Amino acid sequence: MKRAKNIHNLDTLEREMYRLKLEARNIEEKLDHNLDHLQENYFSMTMNSIFRNKKEGEGKAGFFESFFKSESFNAAVNKITEHIVDKAAAGIENLIDKIFRKKQ
């Protein structure tokens, strides 16, 4: 952005006002273009931010990739899985006991 030149008379004032109006129009057009681009691509930009695909040579991981690689998350999932498997095994044992007790 240019700084205003020294304004010495009415003519230079009018030229500076015209230049500023052109500059304001150009900025408005850029903002409109950027807003249109954002509106058209908002969903894909959001999805790319959340579910970031790792490109070749990139070191950063996306949110979910980091989340699922977390040791504490994996420990919690393993604990829940062990609990579910134990309950399922106990339920299957009870079912087998009931089935074979009735037959005997």
RAZIQUI-V50101 format. One record per run of one state. SS is the DSSP state (@ for helix, = for strand, . for the rest). FROM is the first residue (numbers start at 0). LEN is the number of residues. Records with the same first field share a line. If there is no record, write none. Layout:
# RAZIQUI-V50101
SS=FROM-LEN ; FROM-LEN
This chain:
# RAZIQUI-V50101
.=0-9 ; 50-12 ; 68-2 ; 103-1
@=9-41 ; 62-6 ; 70-33
